[in-house]
Amino acid sequence: MSTPSTLHTATTDTNLADALTAVTTEIGRTDGKASLLLAFNGAVLAGLSSLTGRHLPASTTILGALAVAALGTATVLLLLVVRPRLGGGDQASFPHWARLTEAEIRACMTGDTRAARVRVLSRIALAKFGRLTRAVDCTLAALALLALAALTAPLA
């Protein structure tokens, strides 16, 4: 028969494993979304580059320039999402472990490090999601500006 402490330990063990899996999955999702948005923004910027040298009304040019600035900002934010985090000052991630000897790694693995890894990875996920959200907002603003620019452009 299980005692309350055994039940708590089993529940905690399961919850830590689930949390670690969930946060790792979320980080992968942000990287995937950021990669898709980078490709989309790159395609839009490439399309806009074909318009250089054309004589367009000032309002169209200004709106287009603002859209390019918004897409550029979104691209920088997306690059920050996919940029590797290699600081490792947290003592719960592979950059930290890479600086240790094999004996030091064994010593720090005597306890359960999952809670620390969940904390570190959760902070990484929050930062990535925040940048991804701002990048999507910038991309949407750019699309709105491009729609306005298209409305002010001559038809022929």
Secondary structure, DSSP 8 states (H G I E B T S, - for coil): ---HHHHHHHHHHHHHHHHHHHHHHHHHHHHHHHHHHHHHHHHHHHHHHTTTT----HHHHHHHHHHHHHHHHHHHHHHHHHS-----TTSSSHHHHHTS-HHHHHHHTSS--HHHHHHHHHHHHHHHHHHHHHHHHHHHHHHHHHHHHHHHS---
